[in-house]
Amino acid sequence: MATPFTMEWRLITNGEEKRVQEDDDIFEITFEGYKLFPVDETVNVMRKPGSNQQGAAKVLKLVFENRQTICRYQLLSLHSVN
């Protein structure tokens, strides 16, 4: 049986991101299922689906395991702190 995946062009965090490196604004988030993001490209960061853009990030690394995607990204800009 094939495992489905989706191609994403924005990071929707739902507030579940974790900071892993403070100096360089590196964050990590785990998604259920397999999601493919453009690596080394700028993507929009949103808190919830349909919300306004919260900032911009560059995807640094993707790990696919146990039907989950672990995405590490660098926050490049932030439009609001809320």
N, CA, C and O atoms as a DFTB+ gen file, in Angstrom:
328 C
 N C O
     1  1       0.844      -1.176       0.000
     2  2       0.000       0.000       0.000
     3  2       0.893       1.243       0.000
     4  3       1.828       1.339       0.795
     5  1       0.612       2.162      -0.863
     6  2       1.392       3.391      -0.985
     7  2       1.074       4.342       0.165
     8  3      -0.060       4.413       0.640
     9  1       2.083       5.058       0.594
    10  2       1.903       6.059       1.638
    11  2       1.720       7.419       0.980
    12  3       2.596       7.863       0.239
    13  1       0.596       8.093       1.236
    14  2       0.362       9.398       0.600
    15  2       1.252      10.490       1.187
    16  3       1.644      10.437       2.352
    17  1       1.556      11.467       0.362
    18  2       2.267      12.643       0.844
    19  2       1.664      13.867       0.183
    20  3       0.989      13.774      -0.843
    21  1       1.923      15.023       0.795
    22  2       1.439      16.268       0.228
    23  2       2.611      17.216       0.018
    24  3       3.591      17.188       0.762
    25  1       2.498      18.039      -0.988
    26  2       3.497      19.076      -1.263
    27  2       2.972      20.363      -0.664
    28  3       1.871      20.800      -0.997
    29  1       3.749      20.978       0.219
    30  2       3.337      22.181       0.933
    31  2       4.204      23.357       0.517
    32  3       5.391      23.196       0.232
    33  1       3.603      24.544       0.485
    34  2       4.327      25.775       0.149
    35  2       4.272      26.788       1.274
    36  3       4.693      27.933       1.113
    37  1       3.744      26.358       2.426
    38  2       3.704      27.212       3.607
    39  2       3.738      26.321       4.843
    40  3       3.269      25.183       4.819
    41  1       4.293      26.851       5.907
    42  2       4.349      26.145       7.184
    43  2       3.190      26.620       8.044
    44  3       3.101      27.806       8.362
    45  1       2.314      25.724       8.419
    46  2       1.214      26.052       9.318
    47  2       1.552      25.383      10.644
    48  3       1.519      24.158      10.758
    49  1       1.878      26.201      11.649
    50  2       2.453      25.680      12.885
    51  2       1.443      25.301      13.959
    52  3       1.735      24.443      14.792
    53  1       0.271      25.913      13.963
    54  2      -0.713      25.689      15.028
    55  2      -0.105      25.872      16.417
    56  3      -0.613      25.324      17.395
    57  1       0.972      26.634      16.505
    58  2       1.625      26.891      17.783
    59  2       2.424      25.729      18.337
    60  3       2.776      25.733      19.517
    61  1       2.721      24.723      17.506
    62  2       3.396      23.514      17.970
    63  2       4.890      23.482      17.657
    64  3       5.545      22.464      17.876
    65  1       5.428      24.580      17.151
    66  2       6.850      24.623      16.831
    67  2       7.674      24.688      18.114
    68  3       7.215      25.198      19.137
    69  1       8.903      24.163      18.043
    70  2       9.821      24.202      19.183
    71  2      11.130      24.828      18.724
    72  3      11.676      24.460      17.684
    73  1      11.625      25.772      19.504
    74  2      12.906      26.405      19.178
    75  2      14.019      25.429      19.553
    76  3      14.064      24.937      20.681
    77  1      14.917      25.148      18.604
    78  2      16.018      24.220      18.871
    79  2      17.363      24.934      18.921
    80  3      18.333      24.396      19.455
    81  1      17.424      26.140      18.368
    82  2      18.664      26.907      18.392
    83  2      18.298      28.393      18.414
    84  3      17.802      28.934      17.425
    85  1      18.544      29.031      19.530
    86  2      18.095      30.410      19.699
    87  2      18.908      31.408      18.886
    88  3      18.345      32.354      18.335
    89  1      20.206      31.217      18.802
    90  2      21.073      32.189      18.125
    91  2      20.688      32.414      16.667
    92  3      20.749      33.542      16.179
    93  1      20.298      31.365      15.978
    94  2      19.985      31.470      14.551
    95  2      18.498      31.343      14.250
    96  3      18.119      31.180      13.090
    97  1      17.641      31.415      15.280
    98  2      16.187      31.283      15.105
    99  2      15.805      30.005      14.366
   100  3      15.034      30.040      13.408
   101  1      16.351      28.876      14.817
   102  2      16.054      27.574      14.226
   103  2      14.933      26.918      15.027
   104  3      14.996      26.842      16.254
   105  1      13.908      26.448      14.321
   106  2      12.753      25.804      14.931
   107  2      12.551      24.429      14.315
   108  3      13.062      24.128      13.236
   109  1      11.789      23.596      15.032
   110  2      11.451      22.278      14.526
   111  2       9.982      22.016      14.823
   112  3       9.465      22.399      15.873
   113  1       9.326      21.362      13.886
   114  2       7.916      21.009      14.058
   115  2       7.696      19.630      13.450
   116  3       8.315      19.276      12.447
   117  1       6.813      18.862      14.066
   118  2       6.491      17.525      13.576
   119  2       5.054      17.524      13.065
   120  3       4.134      17.972      13.750
   121  1       4.882      17.014      11.854
   122  2       3.570      16.913      11.218
   123  2       3.175      15.448      11.107
   124  3       4.029      14.589      10.884
   125  1       1.903      15.160      11.259
   126  2       1.394      13.824      10.980
   127  2       1.387      13.617       9.477
   128  3       1.032      14.533       8.735
   129  1       1.765      12.452       9.015
   130  2       1.819      12.152       7.593
   131  2       3.100      12.687       6.975
   132  3       3.940      13.272       7.658
   133  1       3.235      12.480       5.687
   134  2       4.429      12.914       4.969
   135  2       4.127      14.181       4.188
   136  3       3.242      14.204       3.333
   137  1       4.872      15.233       4.491
   138  2       4.709      16.528       3.826
   139  2       6.045      16.919       3.222
   140  3       7.079      16.867       3.888
   141  1       6.015      17.302       1.981
   142  2       7.211      17.711       1.276
   143  2       7.213      19.224       1.130
   144  3       6.246      19.802       0.635
   145  1       8.297      19.870       1.561
   146  2       8.460      21.319       1.479
   147  2       9.662      21.625       0.590
   148  3      10.578      20.808       0.510
   149  1       9.687      22.774      -0.077
   150  2      10.872      23.156      -0.832
   151  2      12.012      23.488       0.145
   152  3      11.878      24.381       0.982
   153  1      13.108      22.777       0.032
   154  2      14.251      22.972       0.924
   155  2      15.111      24.114       0.400
   156  3      15.290      24.266      -0.809
   157  1      15.636      24.911       1.313
   158  2      16.479      26.074       1.000
   159  2      15.741      27.156       0.215
   160  3      16.366      27.943      -0.496
   161  1      14.439      27.197       0.338
   162  2      13.621      28.222      -0.288
   163  2      12.804      28.918       0.794
   164  3      12.548      28.335       1.848
   165  1      12.399      30.142       0.548
   166  2      11.585      30.885       1.501
   167  2      10.125      30.462       1.370
   168  3       9.569      30.425       0.272
   169  1       9.510      30.142       2.522
   170  2       8.094      29.781       2.564
   171  2       7.406      30.662       3.603
   172  3       8.056      31.175       4.513
   173  1       6.111      30.835       3.469
   174  2       5.333      31.601       4.436
   175  2       5.095      30.772       5.688
   176  3       4.930      29.555       5.610
   177  1       5.077      31.425       6.837
   178  2       4.756      30.782       8.102
   179  2       3.425      31.347       8.578
   180  3       3.236      32.561       8.645
   181  1       2.511      30.447       8.907
   182  2       1.180      30.839       9.371
   183  2       0.868      30.083      10.654
   184  3       1.298      28.944      10.833
   185  1       0.126      30.718      11.536
   186  2      -0.244      30.073      12.799
   187  2      -1.328      29.025      12.573
   188  3      -1.244      27.919      13.108
   189  1      -2.349      29.369      11.781
   190  2      -3.472      28.461      11.510
   191  2      -3.853      28.545      10.034
   192  3      -3.566      29.552       9.386
   193  1      -4.492      27.515       9.491
   194  2      -4.940      27.594       8.100
   195  2      -5.884      28.778       7.910
   196  3      -6.790      28.989       8.716
   197  1      -5.675      29.538       6.861
   198  2      -6.525      30.681       6.563
   199  2      -6.172      31.953       7.305
   200  3      -6.776      32.997       7.058
   201  1      -5.201      31.889       8.214
   202  2      -4.811      33.098       8.940
   203  2      -3.836      33.913       8.106
   204  3      -3.357      33.459       7.066
   205  1      -3.550      35.112       8.570
   206  2      -2.571      35.955       7.886
   207  2      -1.166      35.389       8.065
   208  3      -0.887      34.647       9.006
   209  1      -0.301      35.759       7.143
   210  2       1.086      35.322       7.216
   211  2       1.717      35.864       8.497
   212  3       1.602      37.052       8.797
   213  1       2.377      34.997       9.241
   214  2       3.023      35.389      10.487
   215  2       4.483      35.765      10.256
   216  3       5.046      36.573      10.996
   217  1       5.095      35.179       9.229
   218  2       6.495      35.459       8.938
   219  2       6.952      34.672       7.733
   220  3       6.147      34.144       6.965
   221  1       8.272      34.604       7.583
   222  2       8.871      33.850       6.487
   223  2       9.990      32.982       7.059
   224  3      10.656      33.357       8.023
   225  1      10.181      31.819       6.447
   226  2      11.185      30.880       6.936
   227  2      11.849      30.166       5.772
   228  3      11.322      30.127       4.660
   229  1      13.012      29.603       6.052
   230  2      13.709      28.768       5.079
   231  2      13.774      27.360       5.652
   232  3      14.303      27.160       6.746
   233  1      13.240      26.381       4.924
   234  2      13.267      24.985       5.355
   235  2      14.692      24.476       5.188
   236  3      15.274      24.559       4.106
   237  1      15.244      23.945       6.279
   238  2      16.626      23.475       6.271
   239  2      16.749      21.960       6.128
   240  3      17.665      21.458       5.476
   241  1      15.805      21.235       6.752
   242  2      15.944      19.780       6.797
   243  2      14.579      19.138       6.960
   244  3      13.729      19.646       7.692
   245  1      14.368      18.019       6.278
   246  2      13.151      17.226       6.409
   247  2      13.534      15.792       6.743
   248  3      14.455      15.231       6.149
   249  1      12.820      15.203       7.702
   250  2      13.020      13.799       8.068
   251  2      11.661      13.122       7.991
   252  3      10.683      13.605       8.562
   253  1      11.606      11.994       7.278
   254  2      10.368      11.234       7.142
   255  2      10.532       9.915       7.883
   256  3      11.385       9.102       7.526
   257  1       9.709       9.697       8.925
   258  2       9.761       8.428       9.648
   259  2       8.489       8.229      10.455
   260  3       7.880       9.187      10.931
   261  1       8.102       6.981      10.598
   262  2       6.930       6.609      11.402
   263  2       5.678       7.389      11.024
   264  3       4.912       7.813      11.889
   265  1       5.482       7.572       9.728
   266  2       4.306       8.291       9.204
   267  2       4.229       9.725       9.711
   268  3       3.145      10.283       9.878
   269  1       5.398      10.310       9.952
   270  2       5.485      11.703      10.376
   271  2       6.575      12.409       9.583
   272  3       7.492      11.780       9.056
   273  1       6.453      13.731       9.512
   274  2       7.477      14.578       8.905
   275  2       8.024      15.498       9.983
   276  3       7.269      16.207      10.648
   277  1       9.335      15.482      10.153
   278  2       9.997      16.410      11.060
   279  2      10.648      17.470      10.192
   280  3      11.487      17.167       9.344
   281  1      10.255      18.711      10.412
   282  2      10.714      19.822       9.591
   283  2      11.519      20.788      10.457
   284  3      11.019      21.302      11.458
   285  1      12.754      21.027      10.068
   286  2      13.590      22.024      10.753
   287  2      13.698      23.227       9.835
   288  3      13.996      23.089       8.648
   289  1      13.455      24.410      10.390
   290  2      13.471      25.619       9.577
   291  2      14.079      26.783      10.339
   292  3      14.136      26.790      11.568
   293  1      14.530      27.765       9.571
   294  2      15.075      28.994      10.145
   295  2      14.084      30.114       9.896
   296  3      13.698      30.375       8.757
   297  1      13.677      30.770      10.966
   298  2      12.755      31.901      10.846
   299  2      13.546      33.098      10.335
   300  3      14.494      33.542      10.984
   301  1      13.163      33.617       9.184
   302  2      13.871      34.731       8.559
   303  2      13.276      36.081       8.926
   304  3      14.002      37.061       9.093
   305  1      11.953      36.133       9.052
   306  2      11.282      37.372       9.439
   307  2      10.021      37.043      10.190
   308  3       9.437      35.974      10.015
   309  1       9.602      37.969      11.027
   310  2       8.405      37.821      11.827
   311  2       7.579      39.086      11.688
   312  3       8.082      40.185      11.921
   313  1       6.316      38.943      11.309
   314  2       5.449      40.112      11.095
   315  2       4.781      40.580      12.368
   316  3       4.427      41.754      12.476
   317  1       4.599      39.700      13.332
   318  2       3.934      40.052      14.572
   319  2       4.384      39.082      15.661
   320  3       4.718      37.935      15.365
   321  1       4.396      39.519      16.889
   322  2       4.765      38.642      17.982
   323  2       3.562      37.890      18.547
   324  3       3.735      37.015      19.395
   325  1       2.360      38.205      18.103
   326  2       1.158      37.524      18.584
   327  2       0.620      36.595      17.554
   328  3      -0.392      35.935      17.786
